[in-house]
Amino acid sequence: MKGRVFSGARPTGRQHIGNYLGAIQNYVKLQDDYDCIYCIVDIHALTTLEATPMKSGLQENIHEMMLDWLAAGLDPQRSILFVQSHVPQVMELHTLLSMVTPLGWLTRVATFKEKARMQPDNINYGLVGYPVLMTADIVLYKANIVPVGEDQLPHLELAREIVRRFHYLFGPTFPEPQAKLTNAPLVLGLDGVNKMSKSLNNDIELAASPEDTRERVISAFTDPARRYRSDPGHPEVCNVYRLHSFYNPERLGELGAECRSAGIGCVECKEALARSINKELEPFRERRAELAARPGYVKEVIADGARRASAIATETLTEVKQKMGLISRQVIPD
């Protein structure tokens, strides 16, 4: 029997190459071996809305993000693709799990402390309870596998602790979600310092035109010590070189040697990177354009995903409420 995977992502709109290399390509591969449930977590996004307003409307961001997921290879016939708030049972389970989660567990979470520093005037209840809602996301669908990077392991362990506490009080109900470690690379943005992010305007969108992609790559920072074309470069400190490792792996040694000997300039190196990114993204962009030309297709996928997810959610929530004594247990006749 296949394991069940759950993963969610906040609705950030059009996805960039950092999103693809770090998560989406792994989502696509997991479909071959698992029953996958992938969710756009719009409720989670509201916890930081005041501190980091969305550049586009929430619905537009959801539409663009799902379009990118589909074009990248997520298959609605093999996976359940939906929007978090379209299955409201998750909010009810979040409330029920919050009754058994000690507040101290939540206030010690490193990401809560970080977000509280970032938005001291917007430390809302949802921000504190974020890990409980995350747990509800996973266990509502009885997922037993969650793809994460090593930095996310503490979050998943807290979800496991909440599950254990529920089981102690009410009896076994959910699988304890297990981590499936992914080799998600840290993709730096065009500034060469920060992680690629739309909010920092240092990203390259998957759906950008070839011309826009080239312009973005040409604007990227390279080796700060290399001021002239004749200066030898230091590829180990250059993020353009690091991006070549994803898009020109077979030429990496050659490009590194030419950079160190000043046989190639930064502009030439960037031009080569832009060509490779555009070549690799060409099939994606064609698929995306075809999907975008089908009015209502994304809405149909989301609606079908919500219907399929709701069927699982209703069954799980009924079991939870029975075990908590909120509704009578059904007696199955012999």
Secondary structure, DSSP 8 states (H G I E B T S, - for coil): ---EEEEEE---SS-BHHHIIIIIHHHHHHTTTSEEEEEE-HHHHGGGTTTS--SS-HHHHHHHHHHHHHHHT--TTTEEEEEGGGSTHHHHHHHHHHTTS-HHHHHT-HHHHHHHHH-TT---HHHHTHHHHHHHHHHTTT--EEEE-GGGHHHHHHHHHHHHHHHHHH---S---EEEE------B-TTSSSB--TTTT---BTTS-HHHHHHHHHT----TT--STTS---GGG-HHHHHHHHH-GGGHHHHHHHHHTTSS-HHHHHHHHHHHHHHHHHHHHHHHHHHHTSTTHHHHHHHHHHHHHHHHHHHHHHHHHHHTTSS-------
